[in-house]
Amino acid sequence: MGIINDRLMIVRKENHMKRITVALAGLGSRGKDTYAPVAKLLPEKMEITAIADIDETKVEEVAREYGVPRERCFSSAEEMLKEEKLADVMFIATQDRQHVGHALPALEKGYDLLLEKPVSPDLDECRELLKSASEKGRKVVVCHVLRYTPFYTKVKELIDDRVIGDVVTVMGIENVGYWHQAHSFVRGNWRNSDITSPMILQKCCHDMDLLLWLTGKTCDSVTSFGSTYLFKKEKAPEGAAMRCLDGCRAKNECPFDAEKIYITNEKTGIAHGKSDWPCNVLTLQPTEESVMEALKTGPYGRCVYHCDNNVVDHQVVNLNMTDGSTISFTMTGCTEENSRYTKFMGTKGEIEASLHSNLITVRPFGKEKQIIDVSKLSDDFSGHAGGDNRMVEQFLDMVREGSEPGHSMTTLEKSLESHYIALAAEQSRILRGKLVPLKDIR
C-alpha cells in the first residue's frame, strides 16, 4: 500500500510540474489579447502549440510571437479540429453561436476546455454540450472571469462568514458605459441577437453567475422588461450622416461620434496612446492613420442611429429565489462609467460593493461601518479587475494536478444556471414582463 501511495505522489508531482499545451481557437480580443499572453506570464505552466482564426494576419502574428510552427496554424477552428489532438486542452474563443459546434468535436478528441461565455443562446445546444462533457468525462470551465477577481472573492468571503446574516434582498447594476455600448453592442460583433446572443445573455450572464455564486441561492422564477430605447433611427439627431466621417452635422455634440471614441477620447483614443482594446479591434496594429482608415470604411465608423443592431440598451430583471429572497438587476448602456455596483441587504446588516472604486462597505446593524479597500489586497488588477489571469491559471493548475474543479470555478454545469436565468429573462422581456419559471427553462 505504501509503494502505491508513493507512486501516486510521484505521478501527482510530475503532473504538477507539467507545462500544459494549449490549442487556441479564435484570435479575437479574448483569444489573442487576453488568453494567449498568459503563456508569457506563466511560461512554466502554459505553452501554445496550435492556433486557428479566419484572419490570416492574426494567425501570422500570434504564430510569430509564440513560436507556433506553420503546420499547426489553421485558417479556422473547423480545420484545426480535423486534426488529431494537438494539445492537452483547447481554449475556445470563437463567436457565440460557434462555441458548441467547436466544443463538441473537441470533447470527442479528448480535450479539456476553457470555453468563452456565453456557451450558446440555444438551450438545446447547452444541454447537448453538458451531456457530452459528462459522458466523456472531460472538464469544461466557462469564462465567467469576475468570480476570480480579488474584489468578488472578498465579497463572497464576507457573505459566507455571515457578517450580514441571511441575505434577503440584492440590488445590482451593470453600467455598460456609453462608448462600450456603442462599440460592442451597436456597431460591433454583439449588436444583433440573430447572429450572436441576446444582450442579457452575452453581457450579463457574468452578473447572473455572480449573483448566484455570491449568495449561494437558486432562482425560482424571473420577470424582465427592456428595449432598444436610444440606438435606432428615430432617435437620430438632425443632420446625422450614415457615417461619422461623412460630413455629419451632428458630430460636434454627439458623444457617440466614432472619431471621439477611437481617436481623441482620453480613455479610449489612439491619439492618447490607447492602442489596446477597443482600438485593436478596428485594426491589428493601431495608429492614428490605421484607425482613421478603419473608421472610413469599416463597421465602427457607422452612425450609432443607423446600424443593424437589435439588442437592448437597457433591461431590468427581477429574480425570485427558491428561499423567498429577491434580487433586482439592471443593465444599462446609458452611463459614463463601465462598472458594476451591488448592494446586499441581510438580516444583520448590509454590504455595498462598488467595483469601480474597489471599495466594499460593510454596515452591520447598530455597529460601526467597515470600509475595505480591495486595491490593497492584490497587485494585479489587469484584465477584468484581475480575474482573467487568475481564471486561466486556476484552469491550468486543475489540469496539471489532475484535480476536480475548485468550489469557485465556473464549471459548465454551474455556468448554465446563469444562462437559464438570462434566457428566461429574455423570454419574459419579449412577452412584456410575463413571469417565467426556471423549471420551464431548465
FENQUIPE-V853182 format. One record per residue. N is the residue number from 0. RES is the residue in three letters. SS is DSSP state (2 for helix, 1 for strand, 0 for the rest). BURIAL is + if it has 24 or more other ideal C-beta (glycine too) atoms within 12 Angstrom, else -. D_CENTER is the distance of its C-alpha to the mean C-alpha in Angstrom with 2 decimals. Layout:
BEGIN
n=N res=RES ss=SS burial=BURIAL d_center=D_CENTER
n=N res=RES ss=SS burial=BURIAL d_center=D_CENTER
END
This chain:
BEGIN
n=0 res=MET ss=0 burial=- d_center=46.04
n=1 res=GLY ss=2 burial=- d_center=45.74
n=2 res=ILE ss=2 burial=- d_center=45.51
n=3 res=ILE ss=2 burial=- d_center=42.68
n=4 res=ASN ss=2 burial=- d_center=40.73
n=5 res=ASP ss=2 burial=- d_center=41.41
n=6 res=ARG ss=2 burial=- d_center=40.11
n=7 res=LEU ss=2 burial=- d_center=36.91
n=8 res=MET ss=2 burial=- d_center=36.44
n=9 res=ILE ss=2 burial=- d_center=37.06
n=10 res=VAL ss=2 burial=- d_center=34.56
n=11 res=ARG ss=2 burial=- d_center=31.86
n=12 res=LYS ss=2 burial=- d_center=32.74
n=13 res=GLU ss=2 burial=- d_center=32.61
n=14 res=ASN ss=2 burial=- d_center=29.17
n=15 res=HIS ss=2 burial=- d_center=27.99
n=16 res=MET ss=2 burial=- d_center=29.35
n=17 res=LYS ss=0 burial=- d_center=27.98
n=18 res=ARG ss=0 burial=+ d_center=25.59
n=19 res=ILE ss=1 burial=+ d_center=22.90
n=20 res=THR ss=1 burial=+ d_center=22.89
n=21 res=VAL ss=1 burial=+ d_center=19.78
n=22 res=ALA ss=1 burial=+ d_center=19.76
n=23 res=LEU ss=1 burial=+ d_center=16.87
n=24 res=ALA ss=1 burial=+ d_center=16.24
n=25 res=GLY ss=0 burial=+ d_center=14.69
n=26 res=LEU ss=0 burial=+ d_center=15.20
n=27 res=GLY ss=0 burial=+ d_center=13.04
n=28 res=SER ss=0 burial=+ d_center=11.32
n=29 res=ARG ss=0 burial=+ d_center=8.85
n=30 res=GLY ss=2 burial=+ d_center=11.86
n=31 res=LYS ss=2 burial=+ d_center=14.61
n=32 res=ASP ss=2 burial=+ d_center=13.57
n=33 res=THR ss=2 burial=+ d_center=11.13
n=34 res=TYR ss=2 burial=+ d_center=12.26
n=35 res=ALA ss=0 burial=+ d_center=15.79
n=36 res=PRO ss=0 burial=+ d_center=16.97
n=37 res=VAL ss=2 burial=+ d_center=16.76
n=38 res=ALA ss=2 burial=+ d_center=19.84
n=39 res=LYS ss=2 burial=- d_center=21.67
n=40 res=LEU ss=2 burial=- d_center=20.53
n=41 res=LEU ss=0 burial=+ d_center=21.52
n=42 res=PRO ss=0 burial=- d_center=24.06
n=43 res=GLU ss=0 burial=- d_center=25.83
n=44 res=LYS ss=0 burial=+ d_center=22.93
n=45 res=MET ss=1 burial=+ d_center=21.25
n=46 res=GLU ss=1 burial=+ d_center=22.80
n=47 res=ILE ss=1 burial=+ d_center=21.46
n=48 res=THR ss=1 burial=+ d_center=24.17
n=49 res=ALA ss=1 burial=+ d_center=22.99
n=50 res=ILE ss=1 burial=+ d_center=20.78
n=51 res=ALA ss=1 burial=+ d_center=20.35
n=52 res=ASP ss=0 burial=+ d_center=19.46
n=53 res=ILE ss=0 burial=- d_center=21.43
n=54 res=ASP ss=0 burial=+ d_center=21.85
n=55 res=GLU ss=2 burial=- d_center=24.86
n=56 res=THR ss=2 burial=- d_center=24.70
n=57 res=LYS ss=2 burial=+ d_center=21.24
n=58 res=VAL ss=2 burial=+ d_center=22.61
n=59 res=GLU ss=2 burial=- d_center=25.69
n=60 res=GLU ss=2 burial=- d_center=24.03
n=61 res=VAL ss=2 burial=+ d_center=21.75
n=62 res=ALA ss=2 burial=+ d_center=24.77
n=63 res=ARG ss=2 burial=- d_center=26.97
n=64 res=GLU ss=2 burial=- d_center=24.72
n=65 res=TYR ss=2 burial=+ d_center=24.08
n=66 res=GLY ss=0 burial=- d_center=27.39
n=67 res=VAL ss=0 burial=+ d_center=26.31
n=68 res=PRO ss=0 burial=- d_center=29.56
n=69 res=ARG ss=2 burial=- d_center=30.11
n=70 res=GLU ss=2 burial=- d_center=30.76
n=71 res=ARG ss=2 burial=+ d_center=27.23
n=72 res=CYS ss=1 burial=+ d_center=25.61
n=73 res=PHE ss=1 burial=+ d_center=24.82
n=74 res=SER ss=0 burial=- d_center=24.39
n=75 res=SER ss=0 burial=+ d_center=21.93
n=76 res=ALA ss=2 burial=+ d_center=20.11
n=77 res=GLU ss=2 burial=- d_center=22.96
n=78 res=GLU ss=2 burial=- d_center=25.52
n=79 res=MET ss=2 burial=+ d_center=24.04
n=80 res=LEU ss=2 burial=+ d_center=23.96
n=81 res=LYS ss=0 burial=- d_center=27.68
n=82 res=GLU ss=0 burial=+ d_center=28.48
n=83 res=GLU ss=0 burial=- d_center=29.23
n=84 res=LYS ss=0 burial=+ d_center=26.65
n=85 res=LEU ss=0 burial=+ d_center=25.87
n=86 res=ALA ss=0 burial=+ d_center=23.96
n=87 res=ASP ss=0 burial=+ d_center=23.23
n=88 res=VAL ss=1 burial=+ d_center=19.58
n=89 res=MET ss=1 burial=+ d_center=17.35
n=90 res=PHE ss=1 burial=+ d_center=13.83
n=91 res=ILE ss=1 burial=+ d_center=12.70
n=92 res=ALA ss=0 burial=+ d_center=10.53
n=93 res=THR ss=0 burial=+ d_center=12.54
n=94 res=GLN ss=0 burial=+ d_center=12.17
n=95 res=ASP ss=2 burial=+ d_center=11.10
n=96 res=ARG ss=2 burial=+ d_center=14.75
n=97 res=GLN ss=2 burial=+ d_center=15.60
n=98 res=HIS ss=2 burial=+ d_center=13.52
n=99 res=VAL ss=2 burial=+ d_center=16.27
n=100 res=GLY ss=2 burial=+ d_center=19.01
n=101 res=HIS ss=2 burial=+ d_center=18.06
n=102 res=ALA ss=2 burial=+ d_center=17.27
n=103 res=LEU ss=2 burial=+ d_center=20.64
n=104 res=PRO ss=2 burial=+ d_center=22.91
n=105 res=ALA ss=2 burial=+ d_center=21.03
n=106 res=LEU ss=2 burial=+ d_center=21.82
n=107 res=GLU ss=2 burial=- d_center=25.33
n=108 res=LYS ss=0 burial=+ d_center=25.80
n=109 res=GLY ss=0 burial=- d_center=24.89
n=110 res=TYR ss=0 burial=+ d_center=21.53
n=111 res=ASP ss=1 burial=+ d_center=19.23
n=112 res=LEU ss=1 burial=+ d_center=15.63
n=113 res=LEU ss=1 burial=+ d_center=12.28
n=114 res=LEU ss=1 burial=+ d_center=10.31
n=115 res=GLU ss=0 burial=+ d_center=7.03
n=116 res=LYS ss=0 burial=+ d_center=5.69
n=117 res=PRO ss=0 burial=+ d_center=7.56
n=118 res=VAL ss=0 burial=+ d_center=10.68
n=119 res=SER ss=0 burial=+ d_center=12.91
n=120 res=PRO ss=0 burial=+ d_center=14.28
n=121 res=ASP ss=0 burial=+ d_center=17.58
n=122 res=LEU ss=2 burial=+ d_center=18.68
n=123 res=ASP ss=2 burial=- d_center=21.31
n=124 res=GLU ss=2 burial=+ d_center=18.98
n=125 res=CYS ss=2 burial=+ d_center=16.87
n=126 res=ARG ss=2 burial=- d_center=20.25
n=127 res=GLU ss=2 burial=- d_center=21.62
n=128 res=LEU ss=2 burial=+ d_center=18.95
n=129 res=LEU ss=2 burial=+ d_center=19.41
n=130 res=LYS ss=2 burial=- d_center=23.13
n=131 res=SER ss=2 burial=+ d_center=23.11
n=132 res=ALA ss=2 burial=+ d_center=21.18
n=133 res=SER ss=2 burial=- d_center=23.63
n=134 res=GLU ss=2 burial=- d_center=26.66
n=135 res=LYS ss=2 burial=- d_center=25.94
n=136 res=GLY ss=0 burial=- d_center=25.03
n=137 res=ARG ss=0 burial=+ d_center=21.91
n=138 res=LYS ss=0 burial=+ d_center=18.95
n=139 res=VAL ss=1 burial=+ d_center=15.47
n=140 res=VAL ss=1 burial=+ d_center=12.53
n=141 res=VAL ss=1 burial=+ d_center=9.12
n=142 res=CYS ss=0 burial=+ d_center=6.12
n=143 res=HIS ss=0 burial=+ d_center=5.69
n=144 res=VAL ss=2 burial=+ d_center=6.37
n=145 res=LEU ss=2 burial=+ d_center=8.08
n=146 res=ARG ss=2 burial=+ d_center=10.73
n=147 res=TYR ss=2 burial=+ d_center=11.94
n=148 res=THR ss=0 burial=+ d_center=12.73
n=149 res=PRO ss=2 burial=+ d_center=16.49
n=150 res=PHE ss=2 burial=+ d_center=16.15
n=151 res=TYR ss=2 burial=+ d_center=14.87
n=152 res=THR ss=2 burial=+ d_center=16.88
n=153 res=LYS ss=2 burial=+ d_center=19.86
n=154 res=VAL ss=2 burial=+ d_center=19.30
n=155 res=LYS ss=2 burial=+ d_center=19.17
n=156 res=GLU ss=2 burial=- d_center=22.34
n=157 res=LEU ss=2 burial=+ d_center=24.11
n=158 res=ILE ss=2 burial=+ d_center=23.48
n=159 res=ASP ss=2 burial=- d_center=24.51
n=160 res=ASP ss=0 burial=- d_center=27.57
n=161 res=ARG ss=0 burial=- d_center=28.46
n=162 res=VAL ss=0 burial=+ d_center=29.25
n=163 res=ILE ss=0 burial=+ d_center=28.95
n=164 res=GLY ss=0 burial=- d_center=30.29
n=165 res=ASP ss=0 burial=- d_center=28.76
n=166 res=VAL ss=1 burial=+ d_center=25.80
n=167 res=VAL ss=1 burial=- d_center=27.21
n=168 res=THR ss=1 burial=+ d_center=25.11
n=169 res=VAL ss=1 burial=+ d_center=21.60
n=170 res=MET ss=1 burial=+ d_center=20.67
n=171 res=GLY ss=1 burial=+ d_center=17.15
n=172 res=ILE ss=1 burial=+ d_center=15.91
n=173 res=GLU ss=1 burial=+ d_center=12.87
n=174 res=ASN ss=1 burial=+ d_center=14.57
n=175 res=VAL ss=0 burial=+ d_center=12.59
n=176 res=GLY ss=0 burial=+ d_center=15.49
n=177 res=TYR ss=2 burial=+ d_center=18.04
n=178 res=TRP ss=2 burial=+ d_center=17.41
n=179 res=HIS ss=2 burial=+ d_center=13.60
n=180 res=GLN ss=2 burial=+ d_center=14.50
n=181 res=ALA ss=2 burial=+ d_center=17.23
n=182 res=HIS ss=2 burial=+ d_center=15.42
n=183 res=SER ss=2 burial=+ d_center=12.42
n=184 res=PHE ss=2 burial=+ d_center=13.78
n=185 res=VAL ss=0 burial=+ d_center=17.50
n=186 res=ARG ss=0 burial=+ d_center=18.34
n=187 res=GLY ss=0 burial=+ d_center=15.33
n=188 res=ASN ss=0 burial=+ d_center=13.70
n=189 res=TRP ss=0 burial=+ d_center=12.22
n=190 res=ARG ss=0 burial=+ d_center=15.50
n=191 res=ASN ss=0 burial=+ d_center=17.20
n=192 res=SER ss=0 burial=+ d_center=16.31
n=193 res=ASP ss=0 burial=- d_center=19.26
n=194 res=ILE ss=0 burial=- d_center=17.63
n=195 res=THR ss=0 burial=+ d_center=13.90
n=196 res=SER ss=0 burial=+ d_center=12.71
n=197 res=PRO ss=0 burial=+ d_center=13.80
n=198 res=MET ss=2 burial=+ d_center=12.03
n=199 res=ILE ss=2 burial=+ d_center=11.95
n=200 res=LEU ss=2 burial=+ d_center=10.12
n=201 res=GLN ss=2 burial=+ d_center=7.65
n=202 res=LYS ss=0 burial=+ d_center=6.85
n=203 res=CYS ss=0 burial=+ d_center=8.34
n=204 res=CYS ss=2 burial=+ d_center=7.98
n=205 res=HIS ss=2 burial=+ d_center=6.22
n=206 res=ASP ss=2 burial=+ d_center=9.65
n=207 res=MET ss=2 burial=+ d_center=11.71
n=208 res=ASP ss=2 burial=+ d_center=10.84
n=209 res=LEU ss=2 burial=+ d_center=11.70
n=210 res=LEU ss=2 burial=+ d_center=14.78
n=211 res=LEU ss=2 burial=+ d_center=16.06
n=212 res=TRP ss=2 burial=+ d_center=15.68
n=213 res=LEU ss=2 burial=+ d_center=17.15
n=214 res=THR ss=2 burial=+ d_center=19.99
n=215 res=GLY ss=0 burial=+ d_center=20.65
n=216 res=LYS ss=0 burial=+ d_center=21.41
n=217 res=THR ss=0 burial=+ d_center=21.30
n=218 res=CYS ss=1 burial=+ d_center=21.09
n=219 res=ASP ss=1 burial=+ d_center=24.30
n=220 res=SER ss=1 burial=+ d_center=23.86
n=221 res=VAL ss=1 burial=+ d_center=22.01
n=222 res=THR ss=1 burial=+ d_center=23.21
n=223 res=SER ss=1 burial=+ d_center=21.41
n=224 res=PHE ss=1 burial=+ d_center=22.50
n=225 res=GLY ss=1 burial=+ d_center=21.02
n=226 res=SER ss=1 burial=- d_center=21.81
n=227 res=THR ss=0 burial=+ d_center=21.62
n=228 res=TYR ss=0 burial=- d_center=24.01
n=229 res=LEU ss=0 burial=+ d_center=24.08
n=230 res=PHE ss=0 burial=+ d_center=22.78
n=231 res=LYS ss=0 burial=- d_center=25.67
n=232 res=LYS ss=2 burial=- d_center=29.04
n=233 res=GLU ss=2 burial=- d_center=31.04
n=234 res=LYS ss=2 burial=- d_center=29.50
n=235 res=ALA ss=0 burial=- d_center=30.25
n=236 res=PRO ss=0 burial=- d_center=32.60
n=237 res=GLU ss=0 burial=- d_center=36.06
n=238 res=GLY ss=0 burial=- d_center=36.36
n=239 res=ALA ss=0 burial=+ d_center=32.74
n=240 res=ALA ss=0 burial=+ d_center=32.68
n=241 res=MET ss=0 burial=- d_center=30.50
n=242 res=ARG ss=1 burial=+ d_center=29.13
n=243 res=CYS ss=0 burial=+ d_center=28.86
n=244 res=LEU ss=0 burial=+ d_center=31.26
n=245 res=ASP ss=0 burial=- d_center=33.81
n=246 res=GLY ss=0 burial=- d_center=35.98
n=247 res=CYS ss=0 burial=+ d_center=33.86
n=248 res=ARG ss=0 burial=- d_center=36.15
n=249 res=ALA ss=0 burial=+ d_center=33.39
n=250 res=LYS ss=2 burial=+ d_center=31.63
n=251 res=ASN ss=2 burial=- d_center=32.99
n=252 res=GLU ss=2 burial=- d_center=31.80
n=253 res=CYS ss=0 burial=+ d_center=28.46
n=254 res=PRO ss=0 burial=+ d_center=25.41
n=255 res=PHE ss=0 burial=+ d_center=23.32
n=256 res=ASP ss=0 burial=+ d_center=25.75
n=257 res=ALA ss=2 burial=+ d_center=23.95
n=258 res=GLU ss=2 burial=+ d_center=26.42
n=259 res=LYS ss=2 burial=+ d_center=25.60
n=260 res=ILE ss=2 burial=+ d_center=21.81
n=261 res=TYR ss=2 burial=+ d_center=21.99
n=262 res=ILE ss=2 burial=+ d_center=25.44
n=263 res=THR ss=2 burial=+ d_center=26.86
n=264 res=ASN ss=0 burial=+ d_center=24.17
n=265 res=GLU ss=0 burial=- d_center=24.43
n=266 res=LYS ss=0 burial=+ d_center=20.72
n=267 res=THR ss=0 burial=+ d_center=19.47
n=268 res=GLY ss=0 burial=+ d_center=22.72
n=269 res=ILE ss=2 burial=+ d_center=24.08
n=270 res=ALA ss=2 burial=- d_center=27.50
n=271 res=HIS ss=2 burial=- d_center=26.27
n=272 res=GLY ss=0 burial=- d_center=25.02
n=273 res=LYS ss=0 burial=+ d_center=21.30
n=274 res=SER ss=0 burial=+ d_center=20.91
n=275 res=ASP ss=0 burial=- d_center=17.27
n=276 res=TRP ss=0 burial=+ d_center=14.32
n=277 res=PRO ss=0 burial=+ d_center=15.02
n=278 res=CYS ss=2 burial=+ d_center=18.51
n=279 res=ASN ss=2 burial=+ d_center=17.75
n=280 res=VAL ss=2 burial=+ d_center=16.10
n=281 res=LEU ss=2 burial=+ d_center=19.59
n=282 res=THR ss=0 burial=+ d_center=21.61
n=283 res=LEU ss=0 burial=+ d_center=21.38
n=284 res=GLN ss=0 burial=- d_center=23.69
n=285 res=PRO ss=0 burial=+ d_center=23.44
n=286 res=THR ss=0 burial=- d_center=26.82
n=287 res=GLU ss=2 burial=+ d_center=28.30
n=288 res=GLU ss=2 burial=- d_center=30.18
n=289 res=SER ss=2 burial=- d_center=27.41
n=290 res=VAL ss=2 burial=+ d_center=25.01
n=291 res=MET ss=2 burial=+ d_center=27.98
n=292 res=GLU ss=2 burial=- d_center=28.84
n=293 res=ALA ss=2 burial=+ d_center=25.36
n=294 res=LEU ss=2 burial=+ d_center=25.74
n=295 res=LYS ss=2 burial=- d_center=29.14
n=296 res=THR ss=2 burial=- d_center=28.17
n=297 res=GLY ss=0 burial=- d_center=24.44
n=298 res=PRO ss=2 burial=+ d_center=22.09
n=299 res=TYR ss=2 burial=+ d_center=20.92
n=300 res=GLY ss=2 burial=+ d_center=24.54
n=301 res=ARG ss=1 burial=+ d_center=24.93
n=302 res=CYS ss=0 burial=+ d_center=25.93
n=303 res=VAL ss=0 burial=+ d_center=23.15
n=304 res=TYR ss=0 burial=+ d_center=25.84
n=305 res=HIS ss=0 burial=+ d_center=26.70
n=306 res=CYS ss=0 burial=+ d_center=23.59
n=307 res=ASP ss=0 burial=+ d_center=22.82
n=308 res=ASN ss=0 burial=+ d_center=19.90
n=309 res=ASN ss=0 burial=- d_center=20.03
n=310 res=VAL ss=0 burial=+ d_center=16.85
n=311 res=VAL ss=0 burial=+ d_center=17.64
n=312 res=ASP ss=0 burial=+ d_center=17.57
n=313 res=HIS ss=1 burial=+ d_center=18.16
n=314 res=GLN ss=1 burial=+ d_center=18.02
n=315 res=VAL ss=1 burial=+ d_center=19.30
n=316 res=VAL ss=1 burial=+ d_center=18.85
n=317 res=ASN ss=1 burial=+ d_center=21.48
n=318 res=LEU ss=1 burial=+ d_center=21.08
n=319 res=ASN ss=1 burial=+ d_center=24.34
n=320 res=MET ss=1 burial=+ d_center=23.99
n=321 res=THR ss=0 burial=- d_center=26.45
n=322 res=ASP ss=0 burial=- d_center=28.23
n=323 res=GLY ss=0 burial=- d_center=28.98
n=324 res=SER ss=0 burial=+ d_center=26.56
n=325 res=THR ss=1 burial=+ d_center=24.38
n=326 res=ILE ss=1 burial=+ d_center=21.03
n=327 res=SER ss=1 burial=+ d_center=20.52
n=328 res=PHE ss=1 burial=+ d_center=17.26
n=329 res=THR ss=1 burial=+ d_center=17.10
n=330 res=MET ss=1 burial=+ d_center=14.60
n=331 res=THR ss=1 burial=+ d_center=16.41
n=332 res=GLY ss=0 burial=+ d_center=16.31
n=333 res=CYS ss=0 burial=+ d_center=19.78
n=334 res=THR ss=0 burial=+ d_center=19.26
n=335 res=GLU ss=0 burial=- d_center=20.13
n=336 res=GLU ss=0 burial=- d_center=17.53
n=337 res=ASN ss=0 burial=+ d_center=13.74
n=338 res=SER ss=1 burial=+ d_center=13.50
n=339 res=ARG ss=1 burial=+ d_center=13.51
n=340 res=TYR ss=1 burial=+ d_center=16.81
n=341 res=THR ss=1 burial=+ d_center=17.93
n=342 res=LYS ss=1 burial=+ d_center=21.53
n=343 res=PHE ss=1 burial=+ d_center=22.73
n=344 res=MET ss=1 burial=+ d_center=26.38
n=345 res=GLY ss=1 burial=+ d_center=28.37
n=346 res=THR ss=0 burial=- d_center=31.99
n=347 res=LYS ss=0 burial=- d_center=32.80
n=348 res=GLY ss=1 burial=+ d_center=30.67
n=349 res=GLU ss=1 burial=+ d_center=27.41
n=350 res=ILE ss=1 burial=+ d_center=24.40
n=351 res=GLU ss=1 burial=+ d_center=22.74
n=352 res=ALA ss=1 burial=+ d_center=19.47
n=353 res=SER ss=1 burial=+ d_center=18.49
n=354 res=LEU ss=0 burial=+ d_center=15.49
n=355 res=HIS ss=0 burial=+ d_center=16.96
n=356 res=SER ss=0 burial=- d_center=20.26
n=357 res=ASN ss=0 burial=+ d_center=19.14
n=358 res=LEU ss=1 burial=+ d_center=21.96
n=359 res=ILE ss=1 burial=+ d_center=22.41
n=360 res=THR ss=1 burial=+ d_center=25.68
n=361 res=VAL ss=1 burial=+ d_center=27.44
n=362 res=ARG ss=1 burial=+ d_center=30.43
n=363 res=PRO ss=1 burial=- d_center=32.52
n=364 res=PHE ss=0 burial=- d_center=35.13
n=365 res=GLY ss=0 burial=- d_center=38.38
n=366 res=LYS ss=0 burial=- d_center=37.22
n=367 res=GLU ss=0 burial=- d_center=36.08
n=368 res=LYS ss=0 burial=- d_center=32.45
n=369 res=GLN ss=1 burial=- d_center=30.40
n=370 res=ILE ss=1 burial=- d_center=27.91
n=371 res=ILE ss=1 burial=+ d_center=25.55
n=372 res=ASP ss=1 burial=- d_center=24.31
n=373 res=VAL ss=2 burial=+ d_center=21.25
n=374 res=SER ss=2 burial=- d_center=21.67
n=375 res=LYS ss=2 burial=- d_center=24.71
n=376 res=LEU ss=0 burial=- d_center=23.03
n=377 res=SER ss=0 burial=- d_center=21.22
n=378 res=ASP ss=0 burial=- d_center=21.75
n=379 res=ASP ss=0 burial=- d_center=18.25
n=380 res=PHE ss=0 burial=- d_center=15.73
n=381 res=SER ss=2 burial=- d_center=14.29
n=382 res=GLY ss=2 burial=+ d_center=10.66
n=383 res=HIS ss=2 burial=+ d_center=8.61
n=384 res=ALA ss=2 burial=+ d_center=12.06
n=385 res=GLY ss=2 burial=+ d_center=12.92
n=386 res=GLY ss=2 burial=+ d_center=10.23
n=387 res=ASP ss=2 burial=+ d_center=9.34
n=388 res=ASN ss=2 burial=+ d_center=13.03
n=389 res=ARG ss=2 burial=+ d_center=13.89
n=390 res=MET ss=2 burial=+ d_center=11.54
n=391 res=VAL ss=2 burial=+ d_center=13.00
n=392 res=GLU ss=2 burial=+ d_center=16.40
n=393 res=GLN ss=2 burial=+ d_center=16.48
n=394 res=PHE ss=2 burial=+ d_center=15.73
n=395 res=LEU ss=2 burial=+ d_center=18.46
n=396 res=ASP ss=2 burial=+ d_center=20.80
n=397 res=MET ss=2 burial=+ d_center=20.53
n=398 res=VAL ss=2 burial=+ d_center=21.56
n=399 res=ARG ss=2 burial=+ d_center=24.18
n=400 res=GLU ss=2 burial=- d_center=25.76
n=401 res=GLY ss=0 burial=- d_center=25.65
n=402 res=SER ss=0 burial=- d_center=24.52
n=403 res=GLU ss=0 burial=- d_center=22.69
n=404 res=PRO ss=0 burial=+ d_center=19.15
n=405 res=GLY ss=0 burial=- d_center=19.50
n=406 res=HIS ss=0 burial=- d_center=19.40
n=407 res=SER ss=0 burial=+ d_center=16.12
n=408 res=MET ss=0 burial=+ d_center=14.27
n=409 res=THR ss=0 burial=+ d_center=11.94
n=410 res=THR ss=1 burial=+ d_center=14.39
n=411 res=LEU ss=2 burial=+ d_center=14.25
n=412 res=GLU ss=2 burial=+ d_center=16.80
n=413 res=LYS ss=2 burial=+ d_center=15.06
n=414 res=SER ss=2 burial=+ d_center=11.73
n=415 res=LEU ss=2 burial=+ d_center=13.91
n=416 res=GLU ss=2 burial=+ d_center=15.36
n=417 res=SER ss=2 burial=+ d_center=12.30
n=418 res=HIS ss=2 burial=+ d_center=12.55
n=419 res=TYR ss=2 burial=+ d_center=16.26
n=420 res=ILE ss=2 burial=+ d_center=16.04
n=421 res=ALA ss=2 burial=+ d_center=13.84
n=422 res=LEU ss=2 burial=+ d_center=16.19
n=423 res=ALA ss=2 burial=+ d_center=19.14
n=424 res=ALA ss=2 burial=+ d_center=18.25
n=425 res=GLU ss=2 burial=+ d_center=18.14
n=426 res=GLN ss=2 burial=+ d_center=21.41
n=427 res=SER ss=2 burial=+ d_center=22.91
n=428 res=ARG ss=2 burial=+ d_center=22.04
n=429 res=ILE ss=2 burial=- d_center=23.73
n=430 res=LEU ss=0 burial=- d_center=26.62
n=431 res=ARG ss=0 burial=- d_center=27.00
n=432 res=GLY ss=0 burial=- d_center=25.98
n=433 res=LYS ss=0 burial=- d_center=27.50
n=434 res=LEU ss=0 burial=- d_center=26.82
n=435 res=VAL ss=1 burial=+ d_center=24.82
n=436 res=PRO ss=1 burial=- d_center=25.44
n=437 res=LEU ss=2 burial=+ d_center=22.65
n=438 res=LYS ss=2 burial=- d_center=25.33
n=439 res=ASP ss=2 burial=- d_center=25.67
n=440 res=ILE ss=2 burial=+ d_center=22.06
n=441 res=ARG ss=0 burial=- d_center=21.93
END
